[in-house]
Amino acid sequence: MTKRTLQEIRDDIDDVDLQILRLLEQRIELAKEISEVKGTDAPLTDSQRESEMVRLLSSKTSSSLLKQYIERFFSVCWAMSKELRQRDP
């Protein structure tokens, strides 16, 4: 097996980053739908659901390093959703 070059690896990371961006865009659209279904009177935060999701997502990875960052990463995603909901009630 030939060793890949730094640029080849970076190109692959760029592709993954683009996929993440597309998924975040998709997630934002879904968050907007949830906002429409919930209406303006529903609370912005569902702490129980967020905790459940952290547990579920943590159980889906075998990477101990990734497990350390799951809550932080998804907290940012949830914050974006909440911010969107506050902007576009």
Order of alpha helices (4+ residues) and beta strands (2+ residues): alpha-alpha-alpha
